[in-house]
Amino acid sequence: ANYNGDIYGRFPSLMEVEKSTKTLKLTFDDVESSVSQRYKERLESLLDVAVKIAESNSQAEYQAAQAKIRTLIGAQNLSLKYDLSFSTQQSFRLKSPGDQADITSIIVGGLFKQFATAIEELTRHKVAKEALNQSVTSIGIGLDVTNKKPQAGELILNATTKELKFVVNLDQVLNTKTWSDWKPRIAEAVNTNLLSTIGKIEAEERIKPTQTLIDSSFGRVLPITINWESFINTPTWKTLTPASKYNKFLNLGGKLK
């Protein structure tokens, strides 16, 4: 076979189409490794349909997430938007066919599903549901093939268009499957005060058993109060990630139990 280093160097076999005979040809170099490859995605990539098929396969997840978020925040006209323009870029096309399919699935459906789960947790609080309903009319997902966004991606609410948009770097997108900080990130992106409001509420919920125990022990009400402003208005607090802020609220509530 006339091996192409850019292609063959990434796999223990060469897959190619002989255009004159319209024959799909597979040449093995390492048979043992070759049997475990993702030939479906490789063939889709070879025929330049990998992205389209992955997009199609993710539609059910996309539609389910959109319906769920609309119901949760009470906005039936809310739309979910994704941008697949990255699929024509060389840095993306150099990814393995399997990764191309996985990345597309994440952008089209996976991240929206994660957002829906986080929004479900947020909207158990009336204040969060109202904030989302009033501030967000669309949620967008994009991919930066130049990898110029922060390592954790960029989640920003456009106050004019009311689009909450998340853009992730190409070299990090596959890692988003394990990210679990969407709840505090969405809260802070929607309103800088919303995360603190929810953090206080949930911390106070965790303090209630301690409050009950103290009141019972002393035979009278001895209110537990926390001076939130003593730390949430400090320069150090403002440098923390949304997840770190949220966890500190929960930890403070937990330590008083």
VOBABA-216194 format. One record per residue (C-alpha): x negated, y, z; residue number from 1; residue in one letter. Coordinates in Angstrom, 1 decimal. Layout:
N
<r><X>X</X><Y>Y</Y><Z>Z</Z><seq>NUM</seq><type>A</type></r>
...
//
This chain:
257
<r><X>0.0</X><Y>0.0</Y><Z>0.0</Z><seq>1</seq><type>A</type></r>
<r><X>-1.0</X><Y>3.6</Y><Z>-0.5</Z><seq>2</seq><type>N</type></r>
<r><X>-0.9</X><Y>4.7</Y><Z>3.1</Z><seq>3</seq><type>Y</type></r>
<r><X>0.0</X><Y>8.2</Y><Z>4.0</Z><seq>4</seq><type>N</type></r>
<r><X>-2.0</X><Y>9.1</Y><Z>7.1</Z><seq>5</seq><type>G</type></r>
<r><X>0.6</X><Y>11.6</Y><Z>8.4</Z><seq>6</seq><type>D</type></r>
<r><X>3.2</X><Y>8.9</Y><Z>8.4</Z><seq>7</seq><type>I</type></r>
<r><X>1.3</X><Y>5.6</Y><Z>8.8</Z><seq>8</seq><type>Y</type></r>
<r><X>-0.8</X><Y>7.0</Y><Z>11.6</Z><seq>9</seq><type>G</type></r>
<r><X>2.2</X><Y>7.2</Y><Z>13.9</Z><seq>10</seq><type>R</type></r>
<r><X>3.5</X><Y>3.7</Y><Z>13.3</Z><seq>11</seq><type>F</type></r>
<r><X>2.2</X><Y>0.1</Y><Z>13.1</Z><seq>12</seq><type>P</type></r>
<r><X>3.9</X><Y>-0.2</Y><Z>9.7</Z><seq>13</seq><type>S</type></r>
<r><X>4.7</X><Y>1.9</Y><Z>6.7</Z><seq>14</seq><type>L</type></r>
<r><X>8.2</X><Y>2.4</Y><Z>5.4</Z><seq>15</seq><type>M</type></r>
<r><X>8.6</X><Y>3.9</Y><Z>2.0</Z><seq>16</seq><type>E</type></r>
<r><X>11.0</X><Y>4.1</Y><Z>-1.0</Z><seq>17</seq><type>V</type></r>
<r><X>9.6</X><Y>3.2</Y><Z>-4.4</Z><seq>18</seq><type>E</type></r>
<r><X>11.7</X><Y>5.7</Y><Z>-6.4</Z><seq>19</seq><type>K</type></r>
<r><X>11.2</X><Y>4.1</Y><Z>-9.8</Z><seq>20</seq><type>S</type></r>
<r><X>12.8</X><Y>0.8</Y><Z>-8.6</Z><seq>21</seq><type>T</type></r>
<r><X>14.8</X><Y>2.3</Y><Z>-5.7</Z><seq>22</seq><type>K</type></r>
<r><X>13.2</X><Y>-0.3</Y><Z>-3.5</Z><seq>23</seq><type>T</type></r>
<r><X>12.8</X><Y>0.1</Y><Z>0.3</Z><seq>24</seq><type>L</type></r>
<r><X>9.3</X><Y>-1.2</Y><Z>1.1</Z><seq>25</seq><type>K</type></r>
<r><X>8.0</X><Y>-2.0</Y><Z>4.6</Z><seq>26</seq><type>L</type></r>
<r><X>4.3</X><Y>-2.9</Y><Z>5.1</Z><seq>27</seq><type>T</type></r>
<r><X>3.2</X><Y>-4.2</Y><Z>8.4</Z><seq>28</seq><type>F</type></r>
<r><X>-0.2</X><Y>-3.7</Y><Z>10.0</Z><seq>29</seq><type>D</type></r>
<r><X>0.7</X><Y>-4.9</Y><Z>13.5</Z><seq>30</seq><type>D</type></r>
<r><X>3.6</X><Y>-7.4</Y><Z>13.3</Z><seq>31</seq><type>V</type></r>
<r><X>4.0</X><Y>-7.7</Y><Z>17.1</Z><seq>32</seq><type>E</type></r>
<r><X>4.4</X><Y>-4.0</Y><Z>17.6</Z><seq>33</seq><type>S</type></r>
<r><X>6.5</X><Y>-3.5</Y><Z>14.5</Z><seq>34</seq><type>S</type></r>
<r><X>9.4</X><Y>-5.7</Y><Z>15.7</Z><seq>35</seq><type>V</type></r>
<r><X>10.2</X><Y>-3.2</Y><Z>18.5</Z><seq>36</seq><type>S</type></r>
<r><X>10.4</X><Y>-0.1</Y><Z>16.4</Z><seq>37</seq><type>Q</type></r>
<r><X>13.5</X><Y>2.0</Y><Z>15.9</Z><seq>38</seq><type>R</type></r>
<r><X>14.0</X><Y>1.1</Y><Z>12.2</Z><seq>39</seq><type>Y</type></r>
<r><X>17.5</X><Y>2.6</Y><Z>12.1</Z><seq>40</seq><type>K</type></r>
<r><X>16.2</X><Y>6.1</Y><Z>12.9</Z><seq>41</seq><type>E</type></r>
<r><X>13.2</X><Y>5.6</Y><Z>10.7</Z><seq>42</seq><type>R</type></r>
<r><X>15.4</X><Y>4.7</Y><Z>7.7</Z><seq>43</seq><type>L</type></r>
<r><X>17.7</X><Y>7.7</Y><Z>8.5</Z><seq>44</seq><type>E</type></r>
<r><X>14.7</X><Y>10.0</Y><Z>8.6</Z><seq>45</seq><type>S</type></r>
<r><X>13.3</X><Y>8.6</Y><Z>5.4</Z><seq>46</seq><type>L</type></r>
<r><X>16.6</X><Y>9.3</Y><Z>3.7</Z><seq>47</seq><type>L</type></r>
<r><X>16.8</X><Y>12.7</Y><Z>5.4</Z><seq>48</seq><type>D</type></r>
<r><X>20.0</X><Y>11.9</Y><Z>7.2</Z><seq>49</seq><type>V</type></r>
<r><X>18.8</X><Y>11.4</Y><Z>10.7</Z><seq>50</seq><type>A</type></r>
<r><X>19.9</X><Y>14.7</Y><Z>12.1</Z><seq>51</seq><type>V</type></r>
<r><X>23.3</X><Y>14.5</Y><Z>10.4</Z><seq>52</seq><type>K</type></r>
<r><X>24.0</X><Y>11.0</Y><Z>11.7</Z><seq>53</seq><type>I</type></r>
<r><X>22.9</X><Y>11.9</Y><Z>15.2</Z><seq>54</seq><type>A</type></r>
<r><X>25.1</X><Y>15.0</Y><Z>15.1</Z><seq>55</seq><type>E</type></r>
<r><X>28.0</X><Y>12.9</Y><Z>14.0</Z><seq>56</seq><type>S</type></r>
<r><X>27.4</X><Y>10.3</Y><Z>16.7</Z><seq>57</seq><type>N</type></r>
<r><X>27.4</X><Y>13.1</Y><Z>19.4</Z><seq>58</seq><type>S</type></r>
<r><X>30.7</X><Y>14.7</Y><Z>18.4</Z><seq>59</seq><type>Q</type></r>
<r><X>32.7</X><Y>12.7</Y><Z>21.0</Z><seq>60</seq><type>A</type></r>
<r><X>30.4</X><Y>13.8</Y><Z>23.8</Z><seq>61</seq><type>E</type></r>
<r><X>30.6</X><Y>17.4</Y><Z>22.5</Z><seq>62</seq><type>Y</type></r>
<r><X>34.4</X><Y>17.4</Y><Z>22.2</Z><seq>63</seq><type>Q</type></r>
<r><X>34.8</X><Y>15.9</Y><Z>25.7</Z><seq>64</seq><type>A</type></r>
<r><X>32.4</X><Y>18.5</Y><Z>27.2</Z><seq>65</seq><type>A</type></r>
<r><X>34.2</X><Y>21.4</Y><Z>25.5</Z><seq>66</seq><type>Q</type></r>
<r><X>37.7</X><Y>20.1</Y><Z>26.7</Z><seq>67</seq><type>A</type></r>
<r><X>36.4</X><Y>19.6</Y><Z>30.2</Z><seq>68</seq><type>K</type></r>
<r><X>34.8</X><Y>23.1</Y><Z>30.5</Z><seq>69</seq><type>I</type></r>
<r><X>37.9</X><Y>24.8</Y><Z>29.1</Z><seq>70</seq><type>R</type></r>
<r><X>40.1</X><Y>23.1</Y><Z>31.7</Z><seq>71</seq><type>T</type></r>
<r><X>37.7</X><Y>23.7</Y><Z>34.6</Z><seq>72</seq><type>L</type></r>
<r><X>37.4</X><Y>27.5</Y><Z>34.1</Z><seq>73</seq><type>I</type></r>
<r><X>40.9</X><Y>28.0</Y><Z>32.6</Z><seq>74</seq><type>G</type></r>
<r><X>39.8</X><Y>29.3</Y><Z>29.2</Z><seq>75</seq><type>A</type></r>
<r><X>41.3</X><Y>27.3</Y><Z>26.4</Z><seq>76</seq><type>Q</type></r>
<r><X>39.6</X><Y>29.4</Y><Z>23.7</Z><seq>77</seq><type>N</type></r>
<r><X>36.1</X><Y>28.9</Y><Z>25.1</Z><seq>78</seq><type>L</type></r>
<r><X>33.7</X><Y>27.4</Y><Z>22.4</Z><seq>79</seq><type>S</type></r>
<r><X>30.5</X><Y>25.4</Y><Z>22.6</Z><seq>80</seq><type>L</type></r>
<r><X>27.9</X><Y>26.3</Y><Z>19.9</Z><seq>81</seq><type>K</type></r>
<r><X>24.8</X><Y>24.5</Y><Z>18.9</Z><seq>82</seq><type>Y</type></r>
<r><X>22.1</X><Y>25.5</Y><Z>16.4</Z><seq>83</seq><type>D</type></r>
<r><X>20.5</X><Y>22.8</Y><Z>14.3</Z><seq>84</seq><type>L</type></r>
<r><X>18.3</X><Y>25.2</Y><Z>12.1</Z><seq>85</seq><type>S</type></r>
<r><X>15.3</X><Y>23.6</Y><Z>13.8</Z><seq>86</seq><type>F</type></r>
<r><X>15.8</X><Y>20.4</Y><Z>11.8</Z><seq>87</seq><type>S</type></r>
<r><X>14.1</X><Y>21.9</Y><Z>8.8</Z><seq>88</seq><type>T</type></r>
<r><X>11.0</X><Y>23.0</Y><Z>10.7</Z><seq>89</seq><type>Q</type></r>
<r><X>7.8</X><Y>21.1</Y><Z>10.2</Z><seq>90</seq><type>Q</type></r>
<r><X>7.1</X><Y>20.8</Y><Z>13.9</Z><seq>91</seq><type>S</type></r>
<r><X>10.4</X><Y>19.0</Y><Z>14.4</Z><seq>92</seq><type>F</type></r>
<r><X>10.0</X><Y>16.8</Y><Z>11.3</Z><seq>93</seq><type>R</type></r>
<r><X>6.6</X><Y>15.6</Y><Z>12.5</Z><seq>94</seq><type>L</type></r>
<r><X>8.4</X><Y>14.0</Y><Z>15.5</Z><seq>95</seq><type>K</type></r>
<r><X>9.1</X><Y>10.3</Y><Z>15.3</Z><seq>96</seq><type>S</type></r>
<r><X>12.5</X><Y>9.5</Y><Z>13.8</Z><seq>97</seq><type>P</type></r>
<r><X>13.7</X><Y>8.2</Y><Z>17.1</Z><seq>98</seq><type>G</type></r>
<r><X>12.7</X><Y>11.4</Y><Z>18.8</Z><seq>99</seq><type>D</type></r>
<r><X>14.4</X><Y>13.4</Y><Z>16.1</Z><seq>100</seq><type>Q</type></r>
<r><X>17.7</X><Y>11.5</Y><Z>16.7</Z><seq>101</seq><type>A</type></r>
<r><X>17.4</X><Y>11.9</Y><Z>20.5</Z><seq>102</seq><type>D</type></r>
<r><X>16.6</X><Y>15.6</Y><Z>20.3</Z><seq>103</seq><type>I</type></r>
<r><X>19.6</X><Y>16.2</Y><Z>18.0</Z><seq>104</seq><type>T</type></r>
<r><X>21.9</X><Y>14.2</Y><Z>20.4</Z><seq>105</seq><type>S</type></r>
<r><X>20.7</X><Y>16.3</Y><Z>23.3</Z><seq>106</seq><type>I</type></r>
<r><X>21.3</X><Y>19.6</Y><Z>21.6</Z><seq>107</seq><type>I</type></r>
<r><X>24.7</X><Y>18.6</Y><Z>20.2</Z><seq>108</seq><type>V</type></r>
<r><X>26.2</X><Y>16.7</Y><Z>23.2</Z><seq>109</seq><type>G</type></r>
<r><X>23.8</X><Y>15.8</Y><Z>26.0</Z><seq>110</seq><type>G</type></r>
<r><X>23.2</X><Y>19.3</Y><Z>27.4</Z><seq>111</seq><type>L</type></r>
<r><X>26.8</X><Y>20.3</Y><Z>27.1</Z><seq>112</seq><type>F</type></r>
<r><X>27.7</X><Y>17.2</Y><Z>29.1</Z><seq>113</seq><type>K</type></r>
<r><X>25.3</X><Y>18.2</Y><Z>31.8</Z><seq>114</seq><type>Q</type></r>
<r><X>26.7</X><Y>21.8</Y><Z>31.8</Z><seq>115</seq><type>F</type></r>
<r><X>30.2</X><Y>20.4</Y><Z>32.2</Z><seq>116</seq><type>A</type></r>
<r><X>29.1</X><Y>18.4</Y><Z>35.3</Z><seq>117</seq><type>T</type></r>
<r><X>27.5</X><Y>21.4</Y><Z>36.8</Z><seq>118</seq><type>A</type></r>
<r><X>30.5</X><Y>23.6</Y><Z>36.1</Z><seq>119</seq><type>I</type></r>
<r><X>32.7</X><Y>21.0</Y><Z>37.7</Z><seq>120</seq><type>E</type></r>
<r><X>30.7</X><Y>21.4</Y><Z>40.9</Z><seq>121</seq><type>E</type></r>
<r><X>30.7</X><Y>25.2</Y><Z>40.7</Z><seq>122</seq><type>L</type></r>
<r><X>34.4</X><Y>25.6</Y><Z>40.1</Z><seq>123</seq><type>T</type></r>
<r><X>35.5</X><Y>23.9</Y><Z>43.3</Z><seq>124</seq><type>R</type></r>
<r><X>34.8</X><Y>27.4</Y><Z>44.5</Z><seq>125</seq><type>H</type></r>
<r><X>37.5</X><Y>29.9</Y><Z>43.4</Z><seq>126</seq><type>K</type></r>
<r><X>34.9</X><Y>32.7</Y><Z>43.2</Z><seq>127</seq><type>V</type></r>
<r><X>32.9</X><Y>30.7</Y><Z>40.7</Z><seq>128</seq><type>A</type></r>
<r><X>35.9</X><Y>29.7</Y><Z>38.6</Z><seq>129</seq><type>K</type></r>
<r><X>36.9</X><Y>33.3</Y><Z>38.4</Z><seq>130</seq><type>E</type></r>
<r><X>33.5</X><Y>34.6</Y><Z>37.5</Z><seq>131</seq><type>A</type></r>
<r><X>33.1</X><Y>32.0</Y><Z>34.7</Z><seq>132</seq><type>L</type></r>
<r><X>36.6</X><Y>32.7</Y><Z>33.4</Z><seq>133</seq><type>N</type></r>
<r><X>36.0</X><Y>36.5</Y><Z>33.2</Z><seq>134</seq><type>Q</type></r>
<r><X>32.3</X><Y>36.4</Y><Z>32.0</Z><seq>135</seq><type>S</type></r>
<r><X>31.9</X><Y>33.5</Y><Z>29.6</Z><seq>136</seq><type>V</type></r>
<r><X>33.7</X><Y>32.9</Y><Z>26.3</Z><seq>137</seq><type>T</type></r>
<r><X>31.1</X><Y>30.7</Y><Z>24.7</Z><seq>138</seq><type>S</type></r>
<r><X>28.2</X><Y>28.5</Y><Z>25.6</Z><seq>139</seq><type>I</type></r>
<r><X>25.3</X><Y>28.0</Y><Z>23.2</Z><seq>140</seq><type>G</type></r>
<r><X>22.4</X><Y>25.6</Y><Z>23.0</Z><seq>141</seq><type>I</type></r>
<r><X>19.3</X><Y>26.3</Y><Z>20.9</Z><seq>142</seq><type>G</type></r>
<r><X>15.8</X><Y>24.9</Y><Z>20.4</Z><seq>143</seq><type>L</type></r>
<r><X>12.6</X><Y>26.9</Y><Z>20.1</Z><seq>144</seq><type>D</type></r>
<r><X>10.2</X><Y>25.0</Y><Z>17.9</Z><seq>145</seq><type>V</type></r>
<r><X>7.4</X><Y>27.5</Y><Z>18.6</Z><seq>146</seq><type>T</type></r>
<r><X>7.5</X><Y>26.5</Y><Z>22.3</Z><seq>147</seq><type>N</type></r>
<r><X>7.4</X><Y>30.2</Y><Z>23.5</Z><seq>148</seq><type>K</type></r>
<r><X>10.2</X><Y>29.9</Y><Z>26.1</Z><seq>149</seq><type>K</type></r>
<r><X>9.4</X><Y>29.2</Y><Z>29.8</Z><seq>150</seq><type>P</type></r>
<r><X>8.8</X><Y>25.6</Y><Z>30.6</Z><seq>151</seq><type>Q</type></r>
<r><X>12.2</X><Y>25.3</Y><Z>32.1</Z><seq>152</seq><type>A</type></r>
<r><X>13.8</X><Y>26.9</Y><Z>29.1</Z><seq>153</seq><type>G</type></r>
<r><X>15.8</X><Y>30.2</Y><Z>29.1</Z><seq>154</seq><type>E</type></r>
<r><X>19.4</X><Y>30.5</Y><Z>30.3</Z><seq>155</seq><type>L</type></r>
<r><X>20.9</X><Y>34.0</Y><Z>29.7</Z><seq>156</seq><type>I</type></r>
<r><X>24.4</X><Y>35.4</Y><Z>29.7</Z><seq>157</seq><type>L</type></r>
<r><X>24.9</X><Y>38.1</Y><Z>27.0</Z><seq>158</seq><type>N</type></r>
<r><X>27.2</X><Y>40.6</Y><Z>28.7</Z><seq>159</seq><type>A</type></r>
<r><X>28.4</X><Y>42.0</Y><Z>25.4</Z><seq>160</seq><type>T</type></r>
<r><X>29.2</X><Y>38.8</Y><Z>23.5</Z><seq>161</seq><type>T</type></r>
<r><X>29.9</X><Y>36.8</Y><Z>26.8</Z><seq>162</seq><type>K</type></r>
<r><X>27.8</X><Y>33.9</Y><Z>25.4</Z><seq>163</seq><type>E</type></r>
<r><X>25.9</X><Y>31.9</Y><Z>28.0</Z><seq>164</seq><type>L</type></r>
<r><X>23.0</X><Y>30.5</Y><Z>26.0</Z><seq>165</seq><type>K</type></r>
<r><X>20.3</X><Y>28.0</Y><Z>26.8</Z><seq>166</seq><type>F</type></r>
<r><X>17.2</X><Y>27.8</Y><Z>24.6</Z><seq>167</seq><type>V</type></r>
<r><X>14.7</X><Y>25.0</Y><Z>25.4</Z><seq>168</seq><type>V</type></r>
<r><X>11.2</X><Y>24.4</Y><Z>23.9</Z><seq>169</seq><type>N</type></r>
<r><X>10.7</X><Y>21.6</Y><Z>21.5</Z><seq>170</seq><type>L</type></r>
<r><X>8.0</X><Y>20.0</Y><Z>23.7</Z><seq>171</seq><type>D</type></r>
<r><X>10.4</X><Y>20.0</Y><Z>26.7</Z><seq>172</seq><type>Q</type></r>
<r><X>13.8</X><Y>19.1</Y><Z>25.2</Z><seq>173</seq><type>V</type></r>
<r><X>13.5</X><Y>15.4</Y><Z>25.8</Z><seq>174</seq><type>L</type></r>
<r><X>12.8</X><Y>16.0</Y><Z>29.5</Z><seq>175</seq><type>N</type></r>
<r><X>16.1</X><Y>17.8</Y><Z>30.0</Z><seq>176</seq><type>T</type></r>
<r><X>17.8</X><Y>14.4</Y><Z>30.4</Z><seq>177</seq><type>K</type></r>
<r><X>16.4</X><Y>14.3</Y><Z>34.0</Z><seq>178</seq><type>T</type></r>
<r><X>16.9</X><Y>18.0</Y><Z>34.9</Z><seq>179</seq><type>W</type></r>
<r><X>19.4</X><Y>18.4</Y><Z>37.7</Z><seq>180</seq><type>S</type></r>
<r><X>19.3</X><Y>22.1</Y><Z>38.6</Z><seq>181</seq><type>D</type></r>
<r><X>22.1</X><Y>23.3</Y><Z>36.2</Z><seq>182</seq><type>W</type></r>
<r><X>24.5</X><Y>24.3</Y><Z>39.0</Z><seq>183</seq><type>K</type></r>
<r><X>22.3</X><Y>27.0</Y><Z>40.6</Z><seq>184</seq><type>P</type></r>
<r><X>20.9</X><Y>28.1</Y><Z>37.2</Z><seq>185</seq><type>R</type></r>
<r><X>24.4</X><Y>28.6</Y><Z>35.7</Z><seq>186</seq><type>I</type></r>
<r><X>25.6</X><Y>30.4</Y><Z>38.8</Z><seq>187</seq><type>A</type></r>
<r><X>22.7</X><Y>32.9</Y><Z>38.8</Z><seq>188</seq><type>E</type></r>
<r><X>22.8</X><Y>33.4</Y><Z>35.0</Z><seq>189</seq><type>A</type></r>
<r><X>26.6</X><Y>34.3</Y><Z>35.2</Z><seq>190</seq><type>V</type></r>
<r><X>26.1</X><Y>36.7</Y><Z>38.1</Z><seq>191</seq><type>N</type></r>
<r><X>23.1</X><Y>37.5</Y><Z>40.2</Z><seq>192</seq><type>T</type></r>
<r><X>25.2</X><Y>37.5</Y><Z>43.3</Z><seq>193</seq><type>N</type></r>
<r><X>27.2</X><Y>34.4</Y><Z>42.5</Z><seq>194</seq><type>L</type></r>
<r><X>24.5</X><Y>31.9</Y><Z>43.6</Z><seq>195</seq><type>L</type></r>
<r><X>24.1</X><Y>33.6</Y><Z>46.9</Z><seq>196</seq><type>S</type></r>
<r><X>27.8</X><Y>33.7</Y><Z>47.5</Z><seq>197</seq><type>T</type></r>
<r><X>28.1</X><Y>29.9</Y><Z>46.8</Z><seq>198</seq><type>I</type></r>
<r><X>25.0</X><Y>29.2</Y><Z>48.8</Z><seq>199</seq><type>G</type></r>
<r><X>26.4</X><Y>30.9</Y><Z>51.8</Z><seq>200</seq><type>K</type></r>
<r><X>29.8</X><Y>29.1</Y><Z>51.5</Z><seq>201</seq><type>I</type></r>
<r><X>28.2</X><Y>25.7</Y><Z>51.2</Z><seq>202</seq><type>E</type></r>
<r><X>25.7</X><Y>26.3</Y><Z>54.0</Z><seq>203</seq><type>A</type></r>
<r><X>28.5</X><Y>27.4</Y><Z>56.3</Z><seq>204</seq><type>E</type></r>
<r><X>30.4</X><Y>24.3</Y><Z>55.3</Z><seq>205</seq><type>E</type></r>
<r><X>27.5</X><Y>22.2</Y><Z>56.5</Z><seq>206</seq><type>R</type></r>
<r><X>27.3</X><Y>24.2</Y><Z>59.8</Z><seq>207</seq><type>I</type></r>
<r><X>30.9</X><Y>23.5</Y><Z>60.7</Z><seq>208</seq><type>K</type></r>
<r><X>30.3</X><Y>20.1</Y><Z>62.5</Z><seq>209</seq><type>P</type></r>
<r><X>27.6</X><Y>21.8</Y><Z>64.6</Z><seq>210</seq><type>T</type></r>
<r><X>30.0</X><Y>24.7</Y><Z>65.4</Z><seq>211</seq><type>Q</type></r>
<r><X>32.6</X><Y>22.3</Y><Z>66.5</Z><seq>212</seq><type>T</type></r>
<r><X>30.2</X><Y>20.4</Y><Z>68.7</Z><seq>213</seq><type>L</type></r>
<r><X>28.9</X><Y>23.5</Y><Z>70.4</Z><seq>214</seq><type>I</type></r>
<r><X>32.4</X><Y>24.9</Y><Z>71.0</Z><seq>215</seq><type>D</type></r>
<r><X>33.4</X><Y>21.5</Y><Z>72.5</Z><seq>216</seq><type>S</type></r>
<r><X>30.3</X><Y>21.3</Y><Z>74.7</Z><seq>217</seq><type>S</type></r>
<r><X>30.8</X><Y>24.8</Y><Z>76.1</Z><seq>218</seq><type>F</type></r>
<r><X>34.5</X><Y>24.8</Y><Z>76.2</Z><seq>219</seq><type>G</type></r>
<r><X>34.8</X><Y>28.0</Y><Z>74.3</Z><seq>220</seq><type>R</type></r>
<r><X>34.0</X><Y>29.5</Y><Z>70.9</Z><seq>221</seq><type>V</type></r>
<r><X>30.3</X><Y>30.4</Y><Z>70.4</Z><seq>222</seq><type>L</type></r>
<r><X>30.1</X><Y>31.6</Y><Z>66.8</Z><seq>223</seq><type>P</type></r>
<r><X>27.0</X><Y>30.6</Y><Z>64.8</Z><seq>224</seq><type>I</type></r>
<r><X>25.9</X><Y>33.5</Y><Z>62.7</Z><seq>225</seq><type>T</type></r>
<r><X>23.2</X><Y>33.8</Y><Z>60.1</Z><seq>226</seq><type>I</type></r>
<r><X>21.6</X><Y>37.0</Y><Z>59.0</Z><seq>227</seq><type>N</type></r>
<r><X>21.5</X><Y>36.2</Y><Z>55.3</Z><seq>228</seq><type>W</type></r>
<r><X>20.3</X><Y>39.6</Y><Z>54.2</Z><seq>229</seq><type>E</type></r>
<r><X>17.1</X><Y>39.2</Y><Z>56.3</Z><seq>230</seq><type>S</type></r>
<r><X>15.8</X><Y>36.8</Y><Z>53.6</Z><seq>231</seq><type>F</type></r>
<r><X>17.9</X><Y>37.1</Y><Z>50.4</Z><seq>232</seq><type>I</type></r>
<r><X>16.9</X><Y>40.8</Y><Z>50.0</Z><seq>233</seq><type>N</type></r>
<r><X>13.1</X><Y>40.2</Y><Z>50.3</Z><seq>234</seq><type>T</type></r>
<r><X>10.7</X><Y>40.4</Y><Z>47.4</Z><seq>235</seq><type>P</type></r>
<r><X>9.7</X><Y>36.8</Y><Z>48.0</Z><seq>236</seq><type>T</type></r>
<r><X>13.2</X><Y>35.5</Y><Z>47.6</Z><seq>237</seq><type>W</type></r>
<r><X>13.6</X><Y>37.3</Y><Z>44.3</Z><seq>238</seq><type>K</type></r>
<r><X>10.7</X><Y>35.3</Y><Z>42.9</Z><seq>239</seq><type>T</type></r>
<r><X>12.2</X><Y>31.9</Y><Z>43.7</Z><seq>240</seq><type>L</type></r>
<r><X>13.9</X><Y>29.7</Y><Z>41.1</Z><seq>241</seq><type>T</type></r>
<r><X>17.7</X><Y>29.3</Y><Z>41.3</Z><seq>242</seq><type>P</type></r>
<r><X>17.2</X><Y>25.7</Y><Z>42.5</Z><seq>243</seq><type>A</type></r>
<r><X>14.8</X><Y>26.8</Y><Z>45.2</Z><seq>244</seq><type>S</type></r>
<r><X>17.2</X><Y>29.4</Y><Z>46.4</Z><seq>245</seq><type>K</type></r>
<r><X>20.1</X><Y>27.0</Y><Z>46.4</Z><seq>246</seq><type>Y</type></r>
<r><X>18.2</X><Y>24.3</Y><Z>48.3</Z><seq>247</seq><type>N</type></r>
<r><X>17.1</X><Y>26.8</Y><Z>51.0</Z><seq>248</seq><type>K</type></r>
<r><X>20.8</X><Y>27.6</Y><Z>51.6</Z><seq>249</seq><type>F</type></r>
<r><X>21.6</X><Y>23.9</Y><Z>52.0</Z><seq>250</seq><type>L</type></r>
<r><X>18.6</X><Y>23.2</Y><Z>54.1</Z><seq>251</seq><type>N</type></r>
<r><X>19.4</X><Y>26.0</Y><Z>56.4</Z><seq>252</seq><type>L</type></r>
<r><X>22.9</X><Y>24.7</Y><Z>56.9</Z><seq>253</seq><type>G</type></r>
<r><X>21.6</X><Y>21.2</Y><Z>57.3</Z><seq>254</seq><type>G</type></r>
<r><X>19.0</X><Y>22.1</Y><Z>60.0</Z><seq>255</seq><type>K</type></r>
<r><X>21.7</X><Y>23.5</Y><Z>62.2</Z><seq>256</seq><type>L</type></r>
<r><X>23.6</X><Y>20.2</Y><Z>62.4</Z><seq>257</seq><type>K</type></r>
//
